[in-house]
Amino acid sequence: MSQLNIRKGDLVQVISGKDRGVKGKVIDVFPEAQRVIVEGVNRVKKHTKVGQNAGGAQTGGIVTVEAPIHASNVMIIDPEDGRPTRIGFRKETVEKRRPDGSTYEAQRSIRVSRRTGKDI
């Protein structure tokens, strides 16, 4: 299974489907299914059963919620110019500290915009 480059909180644009061109924030990510939920995109009507909660108020009816879409149908928006971009990775060496106080060097992967080269 391939890695998902989109994370919760990213600003993305839909590039295909009925909501093409819509920009929104990623609400949730499902890497095992390669799907994401974007606010305001792929809204569906969900019928919920009428019931009572602890306060005695009745719940139920028809609710509009966002349904997941495939991650390949969205692209991250470059914060530099506001246009969709592909993502690359850059390795950065950082110094980490162990609980006993000693330090060691480790590699950290940073997401980078392919369009501008800036960090995302």
OpenMM code with the backbone's topology and positions (N, CA, C; nanometers):
from openmm import Vec3, app, unit

residues = "MET SER GLN LEU ASN ILE ARG LYS GLY ASP LEU VAL GLN VAL ILE SER GLY LYS ASP ARG GLY VAL LYS GLY LYS VAL ILE ASP VAL PHE PRO GLU ALA GLN ARG VAL ILE VAL GLU GLY VAL ASN ARG VAL LYS LYS HIS THR LYS VAL GLY GLN ASN ALA GLY GLY ALA GLN THR GLY GLY ILE VAL THR VAL GLU ALA PRO ILE HIS ALA SER ASN VAL MET ILE ILE ASP PRO GLU ASP GLY ARG PRO THR ARG ILE GLY PHE ARG LYS GLU THR VAL GLU LYS ARG ARG PRO ASP GLY SER THR TYR GLU ALA GLN ARG SER ILE ARG VAL SER ARG ARG THR GLY LYS ASP ILE".split()
positions = [
    Vec3(0.0843, -0.1170, 0.0000),
    Vec3(0.0000, 0.0000, 0.0000),
    Vec3(0.0895, 0.1242, 0.0000),
    Vec3(0.0539, 0.2227, -0.0820),
    Vec3(0.1347, 0.3428, -0.0916),
    Vec3(0.1017, 0.4394, 0.0213),
    Vec3(0.1957, 0.5305, 0.0469),
    Vec3(0.1799, 0.6277, 0.1535),
    Vec3(0.0848, 0.7388, 0.1093),
    Vec3(0.0081, 0.7913, 0.2035),
    Vec3(-0.0828, 0.9010, 0.1759),
    Vec3(-0.0136, 1.0311, 0.2145),
    Vec3(0.0018, 1.1249, 0.1193),
    Vec3(0.0736, 1.2489, 0.1449),
    Vec3(-0.0154, 1.3578, 0.2034),
    Vec3(-0.1432, 1.3318, 0.2165),
    Vec3(-0.2377, 1.4312, 0.2663),
    Vec3(-0.2613, 1.4053, 0.4140),
    Vec3(-0.2640, 1.5134, 0.4920),
    Vec3(-0.2835, 1.5019, 0.6359),
    Vec3(-0.4029, 1.5841, 0.6798),
    Vec3(-0.4527, 1.5522, 0.7971),
    Vec3(-0.5638, 1.6247, 0.8554),
    Vec3(-0.5246, 1.7717, 0.8728),
    Vec3(-0.6138, 1.8619, 0.8312),
    Vec3(-0.5876, 2.0046, 0.8436),
    Vec3(-0.5306, 2.0685, 0.7187),
    Vec3(-0.4894, 1.9889, 0.6186),
    Vec3(-0.4367, 2.0441, 0.4935),
    Vec3(-0.5468, 2.1135, 0.4146),
    Vec3(-0.5102, 2.2186, 0.3418),
    Vec3(-0.6023, 2.2845, 0.2505),
    Vec3(-0.5841, 2.2196, 0.1138),
    Vec3(-0.6921, 2.1638, 0.0587),
    Vec3(-0.6842, 2.0906, -0.0675),
    Vec3(-0.7869, 2.1428, -0.1673),
    Vec3(-0.7652, 2.1069, -0.2940),
    Vec3(-0.8597, 2.1390, -0.3998),
    Vec3(-0.8984, 2.0101, -0.4698),
    Vec3(-1.0282, 1.9933, -0.4977),
    Vec3(-1.0767, 1.8748, -0.5675),
    Vec3(-1.0432, 1.8909, -0.7147),
    Vec3(-0.9788, 1.7896, -0.7756),
    Vec3(-0.9361, 1.8001, -0.9153),
    Vec3(-1.0210, 1.7166, -1.0097),
    Vec3(-1.1097, 1.6315, -0.9561),
    Vec3(-1.1988, 1.5566, -1.0439),
    Vec3(-1.3241, 1.5169, -0.9680),
    Vec3(-1.4295, 1.4921, -1.0417),
    Vec3(-1.5555, 1.4535, -0.9807),
    Vec3(-1.6567, 1.5663, -0.9853),
    Vec3(-1.7711, 1.5449, -0.9205),
    Vec3(-1.8800, 1.6423, -0.9282),
    Vec3(-1.8484, 1.7722, -0.8551),
    Vec3(-1.7546, 1.7706, -0.7619),
    Vec3(-1.7164, 1.8907, -0.6878),
    Vec3(-1.5842, 1.9484, -0.7353),
    Vec3(-1.5498, 1.9278, -0.8603),
    Vec3(-1.4216, 1.9726, -0.9145),
    Vec3(-1.4045, 2.1235, -0.8971),
    Vec3(-1.2845, 2.1628, -0.8509),
    Vec3(-1.2523, 2.3034, -0.8331),
    Vec3(-1.2803, 2.3574, -0.6943),
    Vec3(-1.3493, 2.2814, -0.6106),
    Vec3(-1.3842, 2.3279, -0.4763),
    Vec3(-1.2631, 2.3120, -0.3842),
    Vec3(-1.2375, 2.4173, -0.3032),
    Vec3(-1.1291, 2.4119, -0.2054),
    Vec3(-1.1885, 2.3892, -0.0676),
    Vec3(-1.1174, 2.3136, 0.0148),
    Vec3(-1.1649, 2.2873, 0.1500),
    Vec3(-1.0555, 2.2298, 0.2374),
    Vec3(-1.0844, 2.2231, 0.3651),
    Vec3(-0.9904, 2.1719, 0.4640),
    Vec3(-1.0178, 2.0239, 0.4877),
    Vec3(-0.9121, 1.9446, 0.5024),
    Vec3(-0.9267, 1.8015, 0.5267),
    Vec3(-0.9706, 1.7813, 0.6712),
    Vec3(-1.0848, 1.7142, 0.6886),
    Vec3(-1.1398, 1.6883, 0.8212),
    Vec3(-1.0855, 1.5581, 0.8786),
    Vec3(-1.0773, 1.4547, 0.7944),
    Vec3(-1.0336, 1.3234, 0.8403),
    Vec3(-0.9631, 1.2505, 0.7275),
    Vec3(-0.8707, 1.1611, 0.7629),
    Vec3(-0.7934, 1.0836, 0.6647),
    Vec3(-0.8042, 0.9365, 0.7004),
    Vec3(-0.8304, 0.8522, 0.5985),
    Vec3(-0.8366, 0.7070, 0.6153),
    Vec3(-0.7301, 0.6442, 0.5258),
    Vec3(-0.6044, 0.6313, 0.5758),
    Vec3(-0.4960, 0.5838, 0.4901),
    Vec3(-0.5147, 0.4411, 0.4395),
    Vec3(-0.5776, 0.3539, 0.5193),
    Vec3(-0.5947, 0.2147, 0.4753),
    Vec3(-0.6901, 0.2053, 0.3570),
    Vec3(-0.7871, 0.2953, 0.3480),
    Vec3(-0.8812, 0.2975, 0.2349),
    Vec3(-0.8416, 0.4003, 0.1301),
    Vec3(-0.7353, 0.4779, 0.1561),
    Vec3(-0.6875, 0.5864, 0.0699),
    Vec3(-0.7979, 0.6867, 0.0392),
    Vec3(-0.8695, 0.7271, 0.1424),
    Vec3(-0.9791, 0.8228, 0.1275),
    Vec3(-0.9643, 0.9359, 0.2275),
    Vec3(-1.0198, 1.0506, 0.1918),
    Vec3(-1.0179, 1.1675, 0.2794),
    Vec3(-1.1570, 1.2291, 0.2840),
    Vec3(-1.1862, 1.2983, 0.3949),
    Vec3(-1.3103, 1.3744, 0.4060),
    Vec3(-1.2718, 1.5214, 0.4039),
    Vec3(-1.3295, 1.5958, 0.3080),
    Vec3(-1.3015, 1.7379, 0.2921),
    Vec3(-1.4291, 1.8146, 0.3227),
    Vec3(-1.4165, 1.9229, 0.4025),
    Vec3(-1.5361, 1.9969, 0.4409),
    Vec3(-1.5987, 2.0652, 0.3195),
    Vec3(-1.7307, 2.0489, 0.3063),
    Vec3(-1.8052, 2.1098, 0.1968),
    Vec3(-1.8008, 2.0321, 0.0664),
    Vec3(-1.7384, 1.9149, 0.0652),
    Vec3(-1.7230, 1.8358, -0.0572),
    Vec3(-1.7915, 1.7011, -0.0402),
    Vec3(-1.8578, 1.6535, -0.1452),
    Vec3(-1.9248, 1.5231, -0.1485),
    Vec3(-2.0261, 1.5110, -0.0352),
    Vec3(-2.1117, 1.6111, -0.0253),
    Vec3(-2.2144, 1.6112, 0.0808),
    Vec3(-2.3277, 1.5174, 0.0416),
    Vec3(-2.3673, 1.4325, 0.1369),
    Vec3(-2.4746, 1.3359, 0.1140),
    Vec3(-2.5766, 1.3482, 0.2264),
    Vec3(-2.6988, 1.3060, 0.1982),
    Vec3(-2.8040, 1.3085, 0.2991),
    Vec3(-2.8050, 1.1729, 0.3696),
    Vec3(-2.8015, 1.1780, 0.5023),
    Vec3(-2.7992, 1.0563, 0.5824),
    Vec3(-2.9263, 1.0532, 0.6666),
    Vec3(-2.9991, 0.9424, 0.6586),
    Vec3(-3.1232, 0.9275, 0.7340),
    Vec3(-3.0913, 0.8595, 0.8667),
    Vec3(-3.1200, 0.9294, 0.9772),
    Vec3(-3.0914, 0.8738, 1.1092),
    Vec3(-3.2214, 0.8391, 1.1796),
    Vec3(-3.2153, 0.7350, 1.2581),
    Vec3(-3.3328, 0.6843, 1.3286),
    Vec3(-3.3684, 0.7760, 1.4453),
    Vec3(-3.4966, 0.7933, 1.4685),
    Vec3(-3.5423, 0.8764, 1.5793),
    Vec3(-3.5203, 0.8020, 1.7105),
    Vec3(-3.4606, 0.8713, 1.8061),
    Vec3(-3.4351, 0.8127, 1.9373),
    Vec3(-3.4281, 0.9225, 2.0406),
    Vec3(-3.4038, 0.8850, 2.1643),
    Vec3(-3.3920, 0.9842, 2.2704),
    Vec3(-3.2547, 0.9747, 2.3345),
    Vec3(-3.1965, 1.0923, 2.3617),
    Vec3(-3.0694, 1.0916, 2.4330),
    Vec3(-3.0955, 1.1081, 2.5825),
    Vec3(-2.9913, 1.1203, 2.6610),
    Vec3(-3.0051, 1.1234, 2.8068),
    Vec3(-3.0888, 1.2416, 2.8555),
    Vec3(-3.0866, 1.3533, 2.7837),
    Vec3(-3.1609, 1.4716, 2.8255),
    Vec3(-3.3080, 1.4648, 2.7909),
    Vec3(-3.3513, 1.3644, 2.7185),
    Vec3(-3.4903, 1.3485, 2.6805),
    Vec3(-3.5245, 1.4120, 2.5467),
    Vec3(-3.4280, 1.4779, 2.4825),
    Vec3(-3.4535, 1.5407, 2.3529),
    Vec3(-3.4551, 1.4346, 2.2439),
    Vec3(-3.5406, 1.4541, 2.1451),
    Vec3(-3.5491, 1.3582, 2.0351),
    Vec3(-3.4465, 1.3927, 1.9283),
    Vec3(-3.3832, 1.2898, 1.8758),
    Vec3(-3.2878, 1.3066, 1.7666),
    Vec3(-3.3385, 1.2279, 1.6475),
    Vec3(-3.2835, 1.2563, 1.5333),
    Vec3(-3.3210, 1.1805, 1.4147),
    Vec3(-3.3646, 1.2718, 1.3036),
    Vec3(-3.3881, 1.2128, 1.1875),
    Vec3(-3.4284, 1.2879, 1.0704),
    Vec3(-3.3244, 1.2755, 0.9610),
    Vec3(-3.3242, 1.3735, 0.8726),
    Vec3(-3.2310, 1.3730, 0.7600),
    Vec3(-3.1194, 1.4729, 0.7894),
    Vec3(-2.9958, 1.4233, 0.7868),
    Vec3(-2.8791, 1.5052, 0.8168),
    Vec3(-2.7887, 1.5076, 0.6946),
    Vec3(-2.7317, 1.6243, 0.6620),
    Vec3(-2.6369, 1.6350, 0.5513),
    Vec3(-2.4956, 1.6281, 0.6074),
    Vec3(-2.4168, 1.5319, 0.5591),
    Vec3(-2.2795, 1.5129, 0.6064),
    Vec3(-2.1861, 1.4966, 0.4872),
    Vec3(-2.0554, 1.5143, 0.5121),
    Vec3(-1.9554, 1.4931, 0.4077),
    Vec3(-1.9183, 1.3456, 0.4029),
    Vec3(-1.9124, 1.2903, 0.2827),
    Vec3(-1.8721, 1.1514, 0.2635),
    Vec3(-1.7262, 1.1495, 0.2152),
    Vec3(-1.6535, 1.0398, 0.2383),
    Vec3(-1.5137, 1.0323, 0.1938),
    Vec3(-1.5019, 1.0303, 0.0417),
    Vec3(-1.3924, 1.0884, -0.0085),
    Vec3(-1.3580, 1.0786, -0.1505),
    Vec3(-1.2165, 1.0228, -0.1596),
    Vec3(-1.1822, 0.9706, -0.2754),
    Vec3(-1.0507, 0.9092, -0.2926),
    Vec3(-0.9425, 1.0166, -0.2902),
    Vec3(-0.8299, 0.9842, -0.2284),
    Vec3(-0.7208, 1.0805, -0.2110),
    Vec3(-0.6605, 1.1247, -0.3437),
    Vec3(-0.6740, 1.0437, -0.4493),
    Vec3(-0.6188, 1.0822, -0.5784),
    Vec3(-0.7000, 1.1921, -0.6453),
    Vec3(-0.8187, 1.2208, -0.5929),
    Vec3(-0.9037, 1.3250, -0.6511),
    Vec3(-0.8810, 1.4620, -0.5890),
    Vec3(-0.7847, 1.4746, -0.4987),
    Vec3(-0.7542, 1.6035, -0.4389),
    Vec3(-0.6051, 1.6329, -0.4494),
    Vec3(-0.5719, 1.7631, -0.4538),
    Vec3(-0.4323, 1.8081, -0.4527),
    Vec3(-0.4165, 1.9139, -0.3454),
    Vec3(-0.3024, 1.9107, -0.2784),
    Vec3(-0.2746, 2.0101, -0.1749),
    Vec3(-0.2508, 2.1451, -0.2402),
    Vec3(-0.3002, 2.2504, -0.1747),
    Vec3(-0.2821, 2.3862, -0.2247),
    Vec3(-0.1523, 2.4421, -0.1676),
    Vec3(-0.0694, 2.4964, -0.2567),
    Vec3(0.0578, 2.5557, -0.2170),
    Vec3(0.0306, 2.6843, -0.1392),
    Vec3(0.0788, 2.6962, -0.0153),
    Vec3(0.0519, 2.8174, 0.0623),
    Vec3(0.1178, 2.9423, 0.0027),
    Vec3(0.2181, 2.9241, -0.0815),
    Vec3(0.2911, 3.0364, -0.1404),
    Vec3(0.2083, 3.1098, -0.2464),
    Vec3(0.1470, 3.0332, -0.3400),
    Vec3(0.0739, 3.0989, -0.4492),
    Vec3(-0.0725, 3.0587, -0.4589),
    Vec3(-0.1211, 2.9709, -0.3701),
    Vec3(-0.2632, 2.9363, -0.3679),
    Vec3(-0.3087, 2.8464, -0.4809),
    Vec3(-0.2154, 2.7790, -0.5479),
    Vec3(-0.2509, 2.6880, -0.6569),
    Vec3(-0.2186, 2.5448, -0.6166),
    Vec3(-0.2882, 2.4461, -0.6772),
    Vec3(-0.2608, 2.3056, -0.6428),
    Vec3(-0.1190, 2.2656, -0.6809),
    Vec3(-0.0593, 2.1790, -0.6000),
    Vec3(0.0777, 2.1356, -0.6257),
    Vec3(0.0953, 1.9902, -0.5859),
    Vec3(0.1946, 1.9276, -0.6459),
    Vec3(0.2344, 1.7952, -0.6016),
    Vec3(0.3291, 1.8102, -0.4831),
    Vec3(0.3546, 1.6992, -0.4146),
    Vec3(0.4352, 1.7042, -0.2935),
    Vec3(0.5615, 1.6222, -0.3098),
    Vec3(0.6713, 1.6787, -0.2630),
    Vec3(0.7973, 1.6076, -0.2567),
    Vec3(0.8412, 1.6016, -0.1113),
    Vec3(0.9513, 1.5339, -0.0863),
    Vec3(1.0024, 1.5226, 0.0494),
    Vec3(1.1492, 1.5597, 0.0527),
    Vec3(1.1904, 1.6227, 0.1605),
    Vec3(1.3289, 1.6606, 0.1825),
    Vec3(1.3702, 1.6055, 0.3175),
    Vec3(1.4886, 1.5437, 0.3231),
    Vec3(1.5408, 1.4897, 0.4487),
    Vec3(1.6188, 1.5988, 0.5218),
    Vec3(1.5960, 1.6066, 0.6514),
    Vec3(1.6634, 1.7057, 0.7343),
    Vec3(1.7234, 1.6350, 0.8545),
    Vec3(1.8478, 1.6671, 0.8870),
    Vec3(1.9133, 1.6061, 1.0016),
    Vec3(1.8836, 1.6898, 1.1257),
    Vec3(1.8347, 1.6224, 1.2300),
    Vec3(1.8034, 1.6902, 1.3558),
    Vec3(1.8754, 1.6198, 1.4697),
    Vec3(1.8947, 1.6908, 1.5778),
    Vec3(1.9591, 1.6338, 1.6950),
    Vec3(1.8527, 1.6034, 1.7994),
    Vec3(1.8474, 1.4787, 1.8431),
    Vec3(1.7489, 1.4371, 1.9427),
    Vec3(1.8180, 1.4025, 2.0736),
    Vec3(1.7401, 1.4094, 2.1805),
    Vec3(1.7948, 1.3839, 2.3144),
    Vec3(1.7296, 1.2601, 2.3748),
    Vec3(1.8119, 1.1728, 2.4307),
    Vec3(1.7627, 1.0535, 2.4990),
    Vec3(1.7246, 1.0890, 2.6427),
    Vec3(1.6472, 1.0019, 2.7084),
    Vec3(1.6093, 1.0297, 2.8482),
    Vec3(1.7288, 1.0448, 2.9427),
    Vec3(1.8425, 0.9797, 2.9106),
    Vec3(1.9587, 0.9901, 2.9995),
    Vec3(2.0398, 1.1178, 2.9746),
    Vec3(1.9990, 1.2001, 2.8754),
    Vec3(2.0660, 1.3277, 2.8494),
    Vec3(2.1594, 1.3266, 2.7311),
    Vec3(2.1966, 1.2085, 2.6805),
    Vec3(2.2850, 1.2029, 2.5644),
    Vec3(2.2072, 1.2394, 2.4374),
    Vec3(2.2784, 1.2824, 2.3354),
    Vec3(2.2140, 1.3238, 2.2095),
    Vec3(2.2585, 1.2343, 2.0954),
    Vec3(2.1764, 1.2332, 1.9906),
    Vec3(2.2084, 1.1578, 1.8693),
    Vec3(2.1458, 1.2273, 1.7496),
    Vec3(2.1981, 1.1969, 1.6305),
    Vec3(2.1485, 1.2567, 1.5066),
    Vec3(2.0434, 1.1655, 1.4450),
    Vec3(1.9350, 1.2263, 1.3924),
    Vec3(1.8280, 1.1497, 1.3292),
    Vec3(1.7820, 1.2236, 1.2033),
    Vec3(1.7148, 1.1513, 1.1158),
    Vec3(1.6617, 1.2089, 0.9919),
    Vec3(1.5142, 1.2409, 1.0095),
    Vec3(1.4720, 1.3572, 0.9637),
    Vec3(1.3315, 1.3956, 0.9657),
    Vec3(1.2905, 1.4256, 0.8216),
    Vec3(1.1704, 1.3802, 0.7842),
    Vec3(1.1199, 1.4003, 0.6494),
    Vec3(1.0269, 1.5219, 0.6488),
    Vec3(1.0557, 1.6186, 0.5616),
    Vec3(0.9788, 1.7424, 0.5525),
    Vec3(0.9046, 1.7444, 0.4194),
    Vec3(0.7729, 1.7770, 0.4232),
    Vec3(0.6959, 1.7883, 0.2994),
    Vec3(0.7293, 1.9195, 0.2294),
    Vec3(0.7500, 1.9103, 0.0972),
    Vec3(0.7913, 2.0262, 0.0189),
    Vec3(0.7017, 2.0379, -0.1036),
    Vec3(0.6670, 2.1615, -0.1406),
    Vec3(0.5892, 2.1869, -0.2612),
    Vec3(0.6774, 2.1676, -0.3836),
    Vec3(0.6314, 2.0917, -0.4820),
    Vec3(0.7071, 2.0725, -0.6052),
    Vec3(0.7039, 2.1979, -0.6920),
    Vec3(0.6001, 2.2795, -0.6758),
    Vec3(0.5842, 2.4001, -0.7574),
    Vec3(0.6833, 2.5081, -0.7158),
    Vec3(0.6917, 2.5366, -0.5847),
    Vec3(0.7758, 2.6476, -0.5377),
    Vec3(0.8979, 2.6039, -0.4586),
    Vec3(0.8995, 2.4795, -0.4101),
    Vec3(1.0118, 2.4324, -0.3315),
    Vec3(1.0057, 2.4704, -0.1848),
    Vec3(0.8973, 2.5360, -0.1432),
    Vec3(0.8817, 2.5793, -0.0048),
    Vec3(0.8219, 2.4668, 0.0793),
    Vec3(0.8449, 2.4721, 0.2113),
    Vec3(0.7888, 2.3730, 0.3030),
    Vec3(0.6378, 2.3893, 0.3124),
    Vec3(0.5696, 2.2748, 0.3288),
    Vec3(0.4231, 2.2782, 0.3457),
    Vec3(0.3918, 2.2561, 0.4923),
] * unit.nanometer
topology = app.Topology()
chain = topology.addChain("A")
for resn in residues:
    res = topology.addResidue(resn, chain)
    for name in ("N", "CA", "C"):
        topology.addAtom(name, app.Element.getBySymbol(name[0]), res)
